[in-house]
Amino acid sequence: MNFSKLTRYVPALEWGRKYNSDALSNDLIAAVIVTIMLVPQSLAYALLAGLPPEAGIYASIVPIIFYAIFGTSRALAVGPVAVVSLMTAAAVGQVAEAGTMGYAMAALTLALLSGVMLLLMGVFRLGFIANFLSHPVIAGFITASGILIAASQLGHVLGVKTTGHTLPEMIESLVVGLPTMNWITAIIGIAATAFLFWVRKGLKPLLLSKGVPPRLADVLTKAGPVAAVVVTTVVVWLFGLENHGVKVVGDVPQSLPPLTMPDLSPSLVGQLFVPALLITVIGFVESISVAQTLAAKKRQRIDPDQELIGLGAANIGAAFTGGYPVTGGFARSVVNFDAGAETPAAGAFTAIGLAIAAVALTPLVYFLPKATLAATIIVAVLSLVDLSILKRSWGYSRPDFIAVAATILLTLLLGVETGVSAGVGLSVVLYLFKTSRPHIAEVGLVPNTQHFRNIKRHTVETHPSLLTIRIDESLYFANARFLEDYVYNRVQKDCELKNVVFMFSAVNEVDLSALESLEAINSRLKDMNIMLHLSEVKGPVMDRLKRSHLLHDLSGEVFLSQFDAMHKLTPMKATAAE
């Protein structure tokens, strides 16, 4: 394998050759900032996934290093994210009880399955599969997931035990548990939440008004969760609030990520296969969207298929080092980008920083209240909630509104797996419905031009013996019969008609079912003494048609342009259409 081909699968070899001291200093600064942000965030997301807090840190070390070697984004920060953590809890919660060894083993298996799926999709260049998740479905799913995640953390904020994976179940358990609310926990949780909301919106303007340099103000704002963690931890330790019912993180092992082995029993793999597939697709879509957005700002290129390999390696790394499924996170990637990360080495330095934290700093989080971690999650995920998508989609496209609304409602009411599965299915069904009834326009010549437009929208020239139909969609099995019915209904009303022209300027594909429909239309029109012609057929479509009998049996001709067709088929002067 030559070097250029090797760099295709190991991009680190490419950027590593050009690495210099300037890139090193920028990457180190970015790594320090992201590490400060990731320590509380990793602990919080592990809590969301129903795993021990150290699992969040473990999932942020080896996966980042593997992605730095195999990924193509210079700024993407890989690790636990809110949506994937929620999906992990929903999937693993169906096969094991939270807090048990079986639960942690199932999370490892889920990460391995997702990693293998991503890796295979990358090797076989199957990144297009993610295209089946339309933007409305993604927007609806992320919005609903944000609401679910925030609702799931209210119990921790208030000191109430909650259960369930759907919004009604969470609300019911919260209401039932309110009489047992721990007021000290509630005060800590609500205060931390309010502080973090203020930090996100008000701290940076305040610092700038005091003359703090913009970059330092940005770093201090991003470090807001760290301040909340430090203050609430000290308060709990100082006043012994753990003895008053305040739930704390407790003992976190002082160690580097351990070597772990996922459970590969056929029954468990079978139970987790579909959830792993959903996590794979959702995680890839989220990651590639962030990577491409950040790359565009620096005119860099992202290879989606190689991204699949990088994310696959990251998840496999998580599976064997005590983690759970990971992907590229929006918040941490933006922080990494804004902090000046030049190469994926920034991620590797972040991993080193987290490894140091795992070894040296974990005893310091013993008294960290879970209410603070829950507040961190709530503030982070509520930025994902975008209910305005409902208004925008309603005004622009009713089918897209149906997809968004259905995805949100089903995710909230039935859970994340059902919601995203239904959203994908509904998107495909709506697409098939729309394309099964393609826009077909009867067109005429715009006076004094060679352009043809819809007779219902423009004043155009037509001829009673000629019917020109512009088909604004590729022809395939779902819409072939619709075209037949349209043509038959139209020609039966017109006794003067002698020629029908199909204007193929918008047709990019004709499958076998549509080909048979075209042959049937040609035969039936011939029986009615009407000739069928084609115009403006694209090269690839013509290449396919030449391999069929249609062109040989065609009663009319194939014209290079619609103007040529009208010029030859209407010797009399065209009259203006009414």
C-alpha positions, 0 to 999 in steps of 0.5 A, spaced: 500 500 500 503 506 497 503 512 502 497 516 499 493 510 500 495 509 507 493 516 509 486 515 506 485 511 512 490 514 517 489 521 516 494 523 522 500 521 517 498 527 513 497 532 518 502 529 522 508 531 517 506 538 517 506 539 524 509 545 527 511 549 534 505 554 532 500 548 531 503 545 538 502 551 542 495 552 539 493 545 540 495 545 547 491 551 549 485 548 546 486 542 550 487 545 556 480 549 555 476 543 553 479 538 558 476 543 564 470 543 560 469 535 559 471 533 566 464 535 569 460 534 563 463 527 562 461 525 569 454 528 568 453 524 561 455 518 565 450 519 570 445 520 564 447 514 561 445 510 568 453 508 568 458 510 574 461 517 573 468 514 571 465 511 565 464 518 562 471 520 563 473 513 560 469 514 554 473 521 553 480 518 553 481 512 548 476 514 543 479 521 542 486 518 541 483 513 536 479 519 532 485 523 532 488 518 528 483 516 524 478 522 523 479 527 518 476 533 522 481 538 525 476 540 530 471 535 532 471 533 539 469 526 540 466 523 547 459 522 550 454 526 548 447 528 551 442 524 546 447 518 545 447 518 553 440 518 553 439 512 547 444 508 551 440 509 558 434 507 554 437 501 550 441 498 556 435 499 561 431 494 557 436 488 558 439 490 565 438 494 571 442 500 572 447 500 577 449 492 576 455 489 572 450 487 567 448 494 565 455 496 564 457 490 560 451 491 556 453 498 555 460 496 553 457 491 548 452 497 545 459 501 544 462 495 540 456 494 536 456 501 534 463 501 533 463 495 528 457 498 524 460 505 523 467 501 521 463 497 516 459 503 513 466 506 512 470 501 509 464 499 504 462 507 503 455 506 506 455 513 509 449 515 504 445 511 509 445 517 514 441 521 508 435 517 510 434 521 516 431 527 514 433 534 517 425 535 520 426 528 523 433 530 526 430 536 528 424 533 531 428 528 535 433 532 538 428 537 540 424 531 543 430 528 546 432 535 549 426 535 553 426 528 555 433 529 558 431 535 561 425 532 564 429 525 566 434 530 570 429 534 574 429 528 579 436 529 581 435 536 581 429 536 586 432 530 590 426 525 588 427 518 585 424 518 578 423 512 573 421 511 566 423 513 559 417 517 556 415 523 558 408 521 561 412 516 565 417 521 568 412 526 570 408 521 573 414 519 577 416 526 579 409 528 581 408 521 586 415 523 589 414 530 590 412 529 597 419 526 599 423 531 596 429 533 599 429 541 600 437 541 601 438 538 594 433 542 591 436 548 593 443 546 591 440 544 584 435 550 583 441 554 585 446 551 580 441 551 574 440 558 575 447 560 576 449 556 569 443 559 565 446 566 568 453 564 566 451 562 559 447 568 557 450 574 562 457 572 564 461 574 558 457 581 557 459 582 564 466 580 563 467 584 557 464 590 560 469 590 565 474 590 560 476 583 560 479 581 553 474 577 549 478 570 549 479 570 556 472 572 557 470 566 553 474 561 557 471 564 563 464 563 561 466 556 558 468 554 565 462 556 568 460 549 570 467 548 573 465 553 578 458 550 580 462 544 581 467 547 585 462 551 589 457 546 591 462 540 592 465 545 597 459 546 600 457 539 601 463 537 604 464 543 609 457 542 612 456 535 611 450 535 607 451 528 605 449 526 611 442 530 610 440 526 604 444 530 599 446 525 593 453 525 591 458 522 586 462 518 591 468 514 590 471 514 583 476 510 582 483 513 581 485 509 575 486 510 567 481 506 563 481 499 565 481 493 559 474 491 559 471 485 555 464 486 552 459 481 553 458 478 546 453 473 548 448 472 542 442 473 546 444 480 548 447 482 541 440 480 538 437 485 543 442 491 542 442 490 535 437 495 533 438 500 538 446 500 536 444 501 529 439 507 531 445 510 535 450 509 530 446 513 525 444 518 529 451 519 532 454 519 525 449 524 523 450 529 529 458 528 528 458 529 521 454 535 521 458 538 526 465 536 523 462 539 516 460 546 519 466 547 523 471 545 517 467 550 512 469 555 516 476 554 515 475 551 508 477 544 510 475 538 507 471 532 511 471 525 508 464 522 510 466 515 509 473 516 513 469 519 519 465 513 519 472 509 520 474 514 525 468 514 529 468 506 529 475 506 531 473 511 537 467 506 539 471 500 539 476 503 543 470 505 548 468 498 548 474 495 551 476 501 556 470 501 560 466 506 556 460 507 552 457 509 545 461 516 543 460 521 537 462 528 536 459 533 540 457 540 538 458 544 544 465 541 546 467 541 538 465 548 538 469 550 544 475 546 541 474 550 535 474 557 538 480 555 543 484 555 536 485 547 535 489 546 529 489 539 528 486 532 531 492 532 536 488 537 540 484 531 542 490 527 544 492 532 548 485 533 551 485 525 552 492 526 556 489 531 560 483 527 562 487 521 564 491 526 569 484 528 572 482 520 572 488 519 576 489 525 580 483 529 581 477 524 582 478 524 590 476 531 589 469 529 586 467 525 592 462 530 595 460 533 588 452 533 588 449 529 583 444 535 583 449 539 580 451 534 575 443 534 573 443 542 572 449 541 568 445 537 563 439 541 563 442 547 561 446 544 556 440 540 553 435 545 553 439 549 548 438 543 543 430 544 544 427 548 538 420 548 538 420 553 532 421 548 527 414 546 528 412 553 526 417 554 520 415 547 517 408 548 518 409 554 513 413 551 508 411 544 507 406 540 511 409 533 510 415 536 513 411 538 519 407 532 519 414 528 520 417 533 525 410 533 529 410 526 529 417 525 531 417 529 537 410 526 539 412 519 538 419 520 542 416 524 548 410 519 548 413 512 546 421 513 547 427 515 543 427 508 539 420 508 537 420 516 536 426 515 531 424 509 528 417 512 526 421 518 524 425 515 519 419 510 516 415 516 516 420 520 512 420 515 507 413 514 506 412 521 505 417 521 500 414 516 496 407 519 497 410 526 494 414 522 488 408 518 487 404 524 485 410 528 481 408 535 478 407 534 471 406 541 467 403 542 460 407 547 457 408 552 451 413 557 448 414 563 451 413 568 445 419 571 442 424 566 446 426 558 446 423 557 453 417 553 455 413 554 461 407 552 464 400 554 461 397 555 467 402 560 470 405 564 463 402 567 457 405 562 452 404 559 445 401 552 443 398 548 438 391 544 438 395 538 435 401 538 439 401 537 447 407 538 451 408 535 458 414 536 462 415 531 467 418 534 473 421 528 477 425 522 475 420 516 473 420 509 477 415 504 480 411 509 485 409 514 479 409 510 473 402 509 473 400 516 475 403 518 469 399 513 465 393 515 468 395 523 467 396 522 459 390 518 458 385 522 461 388 528 458 388 526 451 381 523 451 379 530 451 382 532 445 380 530 438 385 534 434 391 532 438 396 529 433 403 529 437 404 528 444 411 530 447 414 528 453 419 534 455 424 530 459 429 536 462 427 534 469 428 526 469 434 523 471 432 516 472 427 511 468 427 505 472 424 498 469 417 499 471 417 506 468 420 504 462 414 499 461 409 504 462 412 509 457 412 503 452 405 502 454 403 509 453 407 509 446 402 503 444 396 506 446 397 513 443 399 509 437 392 506 437 389 512 437 393 515 431 397 520 436 405 520 435 409 520 442 416 524 442 421 525 447 425 531 448 431 534 452 433 527 454 439 527 459 445 523 457 445 518 462 437 517 461 438 516 453 444 511 454 439 507 458 433 507 453 438 505 448 438 499 451 431 498 451 426 497 445 422 503 447 426 508 442 426 502 436 418 502 437 417 509 439 412 512 434 415 519 434 422 522 434 427 524 440 428 531 439 435 535 442 430 541 444 423 542 446 423 548 441 426 543 435 420 539 437 415 544 436 418 547 430 417 541 426 411 538 429 407 545 428 408 547 421 402 552 422 403 558 426 402 557 434 396 561 437 396 564 444 394 559 449 388 562 453 
